[in-house]
Structure formats: structure tokens, C-alpha cells
Amino acid sequence: MRTSSYLSVSTWSLHRLLGPLRWTAWNAETGELETHMEEQPQTLTLLELPEEAARRGYQAIEVCHFHVPRTDTAYLAELRAAFLAANVRFDTLLLDYGDLTSEDERRRAVDIAFIRRWIDIAAQAGARQIRVIAGEASPTDGAAIAQSAASLAELADYAATVGVRVITENFKALTSTGASCMRLLQQAGDSVGIITDFGNFKGASKYDEIASTAPRSVSVHAKAAYDATGLPDVPEFVRCLEAVKAASFAGAYVLIYDGPGDMWEGLERIKRLVIPYVMR
């Protein structure tokens, strides 16, 4: 059981520094997955990131799968070693593709095979967890929730054999409400965890939804609403943090910045707001 919180950062918050993004997409015509490269500047490699993150006061990192440049055994061993050398936790590999609720059985089979492969990659790289998208069906579709929960539980059983935990997130349609998240987790069982992203619940019930999922969350994505200059909406962000605090959350506060300007500076602005909640 977690008893303390700590500071983490997502590689998405540094996506303009880490080089090309490798997006995965389904090609319905060929029945295969494709990778599309999106060029981005590279001023920092993924192997250099753990040391730099440690220097800036982070204890953990979540790595988006599209930032992993290679998946061969030698590179994954280097990545694991880089985290160990920096004494930084590789908490979660964020798998950014997959639809466990697709009505296309062929696609669903391909997606599950893809997820299993990335579970193996996560294990080799030393990640503790892998974030799997629950699905893109409606959050009120009970059959889709049941199908996703069953698939997540099966994937969790497989991941446990290689020392990785499967978690999901309030990300994409199926888990876009607190009610659908909790229904999914209840059916999937305790082997499946969740991430709560501040920016992914919408509307008047947002803060109650954050509070409802926080106790089952291994991490929260501390994402503020930013203006055109990259400044956070402080009152709104603090209200999210207070909702998590009230739920007695203990885990990783993962800083998310995707606004304009220097990404490290953007992270520093929200870090100052988050630290009192980590250190409480």
C-alpha cells in the first residue's frame, strides 16, 4: 500500500525536446498497424532524460511509447540502466494506441497482440506499469465496459508474469466519466489500476470525479488549464489538487505541461504549486 507521494514528469511534457514522435495507427484496408513519424527537435535523448530529471528534482518518469526510439534488447537494457544510474523510477510506460472496445474483431486481436508486445518491452526496460487505453466506445455502453474490463484483466494476468502491472486512465471515450471509470475498475478487479488526469474529466462534476478515482489511482496527471502564454489557471488547478488531497491520494504527481515556450520553465511554474501537496 502506498503511504507517500512523490514528484514525476511525463515525457509528453518534453515532447518538443526529445526528437521524433512515432505514432501508431490502424490501417483498416491492410488490417495492419502503421507507424507515422512526426519530426520534433531533439535537444535531449531519452537515455539522458533520467539524469536530467533527477537534477531537476523529479523522482520518477512516465514514458510515452512514441518516444522510445528503439525496442531491441540492447537499447532497452541501456534505458533500464539509465534509470538505475540516476536513481529515478521508470514508473509507467504510457501506451498511446489500442482500442479494446473496437467492433472490428480483427483490429481488436491485432491491438491486443500489440499491447502484449509492449508489456514485454516495458518489462525489459524496467517499467513498473504500463498504461493501456480502455477503449473508445461510449462510457454508457455496458457491454463495451465489460469487454474492456475482461481484456484488461487478461492483460494484467499476462503482465504479472513479467513483473509489470497493467493500469488504464480516464483517457478516451470509455473512461471519460468518473462513473464509467469506477464501473470498469470494479469489473476488472484489483489487479488493474488507473491514472487520473486532471484535464480529462469535463463539466461541473469534474472535481467529484477526480475525487472518486483518486483512491484507485497509482498516479495523477497534474495538468493545469493554460492560457495562450503558458500560464496556468491557478485557482482551477489548486481545486484539482485539493480534490486529490481530500481523497487521501498517495502516489505519483506527474507534471504535465504542453503549452508554449520553454517546456522546462512551464513545468517549473506548476511544480511550485504541486510541491506542497507532495510534501504534506
C-alpha positions as CSV (number, residue, x, y, z in Angstrom):
1,M,0.0,0.0,0.0
2,R,1.3,3.5,-0.9
3,T,2.0,5.7,2.0
4,S,3.7,8.7,0.5
5,S,3.6,10.9,-2.7
6,Y,6.4,11.9,-5.0
7,L,7.1,14.0,-8.0
8,S,7.1,12.7,-11.5
9,V,7.1,14.0,-15.1
10,S,5.7,12.7,-18.3
11,T,7.8,12.7,-21.5
12,W,4.8,14.4,-23.2
13,S,5.7,17.5,-21.2
14,L,9.0,17.5,-23.0
15,H,7.9,16.4,-26.4
16,R,9.5,19.3,-28.2
17,L,12.9,18.3,-26.8
18,L,13.0,14.5,-27.3
19,G,13.0,14.1,-31.0
20,P,10.6,12.5,-33.4
21,L,7.2,11.2,-32.3
22,R,6.3,7.7,-33.6
23,W,2.6,7.5,-33.8
24,T,0.9,4.1,-34.2
25,A,-2.3,3.9,-36.3
26,W,-4.6,1.2,-37.6
27,N,-4.9,0.7,-41.4
28,A,-8.4,-0.8,-42.0
29,E,-7.6,-1.5,-45.6
30,T,-4.5,-3.6,-44.9
31,G,-5.5,-4.9,-41.5
32,E,-2.1,-3.9,-40.1
33,L,-0.6,-1.3,-37.8
34,E,1.4,1.6,-39.2
35,T,3.9,3.9,-37.7
36,H,3.9,7.6,-38.7
37,M,6.8,9.8,-37.8
38,E,6.3,13.4,-36.7
39,E,9.5,15.3,-36.6
40,Q,10.4,17.2,-33.5
41,P,13.7,18.9,-32.4
42,Q,16.0,16.8,-30.2
43,T,18.0,18.5,-27.6
44,L,17.8,15.6,-25.1
45,T,17.8,11.9,-25.7
46,L,15.6,9.5,-23.7
47,L,18.7,7.9,-22.3
48,E,19.8,11.3,-21.0
49,L,16.4,12.2,-19.5
50,P,16.6,10.3,-16.2
51,E,19.8,12.1,-15.1
52,E,18.4,15.5,-16.2
53,A,15.1,14.8,-14.4
54,A,16.9,13.8,-11.2
55,R,18.9,17.1,-11.4
56,R,15.6,19.0,-11.6
57,G,14.1,17.3,-8.5
58,Y,12.0,14.5,-10.1
59,Q,11.8,11.1,-8.5
60,A,10.1,9.3,-11.4
61,I,9.2,9.5,-15.1
62,E,6.3,8.3,-17.3
63,V,7.5,7.5,-20.8
64,C,5.1,7.7,-23.8
65,H,5.7,4.8,-26.1
66,F,6.1,7.1,-29.1
67,H,9.2,8.5,-27.5
68,V,11.0,5.1,-27.4
69,P,13.3,5.2,-30.4
70,R,14.2,1.5,-30.5
71,T,12.8,-1.6,-28.9
72,D,15.8,-4.0,-29.4
73,T,17.1,-5.8,-26.3
74,A,20.4,-3.8,-26.2
75,Y,18.6,-0.4,-26.2
76,L,16.1,-1.4,-23.6
77,A,18.9,-2.6,-21.4
78,E,20.6,0.8,-21.8
79,L,17.3,2.6,-20.9
80,R,16.9,0.4,-17.8
81,A,20.5,1.2,-16.8
82,A,20.0,4.9,-17.3
83,F,17.1,5.0,-14.8
84,L,19.0,2.9,-12.3
85,A,22.1,5.1,-12.6
86,A,20.1,8.3,-12.0
87,N,18.1,6.7,-9.1
88,V,14.9,7.6,-10.9
89,R,11.9,5.3,-11.1
90,F,10.6,4.3,-14.5
91,D,7.1,4.3,-13.2
92,T,4.9,3.9,-16.3
93,L,5.2,3.2,-20.0
94,L,2.2,5.1,-21.5
95,L,1.0,3.1,-24.4
96,D,-0.8,5.6,-26.6
97,Y,-2.5,3.2,-29.1
98,G,-5.1,0.5,-28.8
99,D,-8.9,0.1,-28.7
100,L,-10.1,-2.8,-26.5
101,T,-13.7,-2.0,-27.5
102,S,-13.4,-2.0,-31.3
103,E,-16.2,-3.7,-33.0
104,D,-13.7,-4.9,-35.6
105,E,-12.6,-8.3,-34.2
106,R,-9.6,-8.4,-36.5
107,R,-8.4,-5.0,-35.2
108,R,-9.1,-5.9,-31.6
109,A,-6.9,-9.1,-32.0
110,V,-4.1,-7.1,-33.6
111,D,-4.3,-4.4,-30.9
112,I,-4.2,-7.0,-28.1
113,A,-1.1,-8.6,-29.6
114,F,0.4,-5.1,-29.9
115,I,-0.3,-4.4,-26.2
116,R,1.2,-7.8,-25.2
117,R,4.4,-6.9,-27.1
118,W,4.7,-3.6,-25.3
119,I,4.1,-5.3,-22.0
120,D,7.3,-7.3,-22.8
121,I,9.1,-4.1,-23.8
122,A,8.0,-2.4,-20.6
123,A,9.4,-5.3,-18.6
124,Q,12.7,-5.3,-20.4
125,A,13.1,-1.5,-19.9
126,G,12.3,-1.8,-16.2
127,A,8.9,0.0,-16.2
128,R,6.8,-0.9,-13.2
129,Q,3.5,-0.3,-15.0
130,I,2.0,0.0,-18.5
131,R,-0.9,2.3,-19.2
132,V,-3.4,0.6,-21.6
133,I,-6.2,2.6,-23.1
134,A,-9.5,1.1,-22.0
135,G,-11.4,1.9,-25.2
136,E,-13.2,4.3,-27.5
137,A,-16.8,3.2,-27.0
138,S,-19.4,5.2,-25.2
139,P,-19.0,5.5,-21.4
140,T,-22.6,4.4,-21.1
141,D,-22.1,1.2,-23.1
142,G,-22.3,-1.5,-20.5
143,A,-21.2,-4.3,-22.9
144,A,-18.2,-2.3,-24.0
145,I,-17.2,-1.7,-20.4
146,A,-17.5,-5.4,-19.6
147,Q,-15.4,-6.3,-22.7
148,S,-12.7,-3.8,-21.8
149,A,-12.6,-5.0,-18.2
150,A,-12.2,-8.6,-19.2
151,S,-9.4,-7.7,-21.7
152,L,-7.6,-5.6,-19.1
153,A,-7.8,-8.3,-16.5
154,E,-6.4,-10.9,-19.0
155,L,-3.6,-8.5,-20.0
156,A,-2.9,-7.9,-16.3
157,D,-2.6,-11.6,-15.7
158,Y,0.0,-11.8,-18.5
159,A,1.8,-8.7,-17.4
160,A,2.1,-10.1,-13.8
161,T,4.2,-13.0,-15.2
162,V,6.9,-10.5,-16.3
163,G,6.7,-8.2,-13.3
164,V,4.6,-5.4,-14.8
165,R,1.2,-4.0,-13.7
166,V,-1.5,-3.0,-16.1
167,I,-3.2,0.3,-15.5
168,T,-5.6,2.4,-17.5
169,E,-6.5,6.1,-17.4
170,N,-9.5,8.4,-17.7
171,F,-8.5,8.8,-21.3
172,K,-10.6,8.4,-24.5
173,A,-14.3,8.0,-24.5
174,L,-14.9,4.8,-22.5
175,T,-13.4,6.3,-19.3
176,S,-14.4,9.9,-19.9
177,T,-16.6,9.9,-16.8
178,G,-16.0,9.0,-13.2
179,A,-18.9,6.6,-13.2
180,S,-17.6,4.6,-16.2
181,C,-14.1,4.5,-14.7
182,M,-15.3,3.1,-11.4
183,R,-17.6,0.6,-13.2
184,L,-14.7,-0.6,-15.3
185,L,-12.3,-1.0,-12.3
186,Q,-15.0,-2.9,-10.3
187,Q,-15.3,-5.4,-13.2
188,A,-11.6,-5.6,-14.0
189,G,-10.6,-6.3,-10.4
190,D,-7.8,-5.1,-8.1
191,S,-5.1,-6.2,-10.5
192,V,-5.9,-3.2,-12.8
193,G,-5.1,0.3,-11.6
194,I,-5.8,3.7,-13.1
195,I,-4.3,7.2,-13.7
196,T,-6.5,10.2,-13.0
197,D,-5.7,13.1,-15.5
198,F,-7.0,16.5,-14.3
199,G,-7.6,17.6,-17.8
200,N,-9.7,14.6,-19.0
201,F,-12.8,15.0,-16.9
202,K,-15.1,17.8,-18.0
203,G,-18.0,19.8,-16.7
204,A,-19.4,20.6,-13.3
205,S,-18.8,17.2,-11.9
206,K,-15.1,17.2,-12.7
207,Y,-13.8,17.6,-9.2
208,D,-16.1,15.0,-7.7
209,E,-15.0,12.6,-10.5
210,I,-11.3,13.3,-9.7
211,A,-12.0,12.5,-6.0
212,S,-13.8,9.3,-6.9
213,T,-11.0,7.8,-9.0
214,A,-8.0,9.2,-7.0
215,P,-8.1,6.4,-4.3
216,R,-7.6,3.7,-7.0
217,S,-5.0,5.8,-8.9
218,V,-1.3,5.0,-8.9
219,S,-0.6,8.5,-10.3
220,V,-2.4,11.7,-11.1
221,H,-1.6,13.7,-14.2
222,A,-1.3,17.2,-12.7
223,K,-2.4,19.1,-15.8
224,A,-3.5,22.7,-15.5
225,A,-5.5,24.7,-17.9
226,Y,-3.1,27.1,-19.6
227,D,-3.6,30.4,-21.3
228,A,-2.0,31.4,-24.7
229,T,1.2,32.4,-22.9
230,G,1.5,29.1,-21.0
231,L,0.4,30.5,-17.6
232,P,-1.7,28.1,-15.6
233,D,-5.2,28.8,-14.2
234,V,-4.0,28.6,-10.6
235,P,-7.4,28.6,-8.8
236,E,-8.7,25.8,-11.1
237,F,-5.5,23.8,-10.8
238,V,-5.5,24.1,-7.0
239,R,-9.1,22.9,-6.9
240,C,-8.0,19.7,-8.6
241,L,-5.1,19.3,-6.2
242,E,-7.4,19.8,-3.3
243,A,-9.9,17.2,-4.6
244,V,-7.0,14.7,-4.7
245,K,-5.8,15.6,-1.3
246,A,-9.3,15.2,0.1
247,A,-9.3,11.7,-1.3
248,S,-6.1,10.8,0.6
249,F,-4.2,10.1,-2.6
250,A,-0.7,8.8,-2.2
251,G,1.3,8.2,-5.3
252,A,3.0,10.0,-8.2
253,Y,2.1,13.6,-9.0
254,V,3.0,13.6,-12.7
255,L,3.5,17.1,-14.1
256,I,2.0,17.8,-17.5
257,Y,2.9,20.8,-19.5
258,D,2.0,21.1,-23.2
259,G,1.8,24.9,-23.5
260,P,4.1,27.3,-25.5
261,G,7.6,28.4,-24.7
262,D,10.3,26.5,-22.8
263,M,8.9,23.3,-21.6
264,W,11.1,23.0,-18.5
265,E,10.1,26.5,-17.5
266,G,6.4,25.6,-18.0
267,L,6.9,22.6,-15.7
268,E,8.6,24.8,-13.1
269,R,5.6,27.0,-12.9
270,I,3.3,24.1,-12.0
271,K,5.9,22.3,-9.9
272,R,5.8,25.2,-7.4
273,L,2.0,24.7,-7.0
274,V,2.3,20.9,-6.6
275,I,5.2,20.6,-4.2
276,P,3.2,21.5,-1.1
277,Y,0.9,18.6,-1.8
278,V,3.7,16.1,-2.4
279,M,5.5,17.2,0.8
280,R,2.4,17.3,3.1
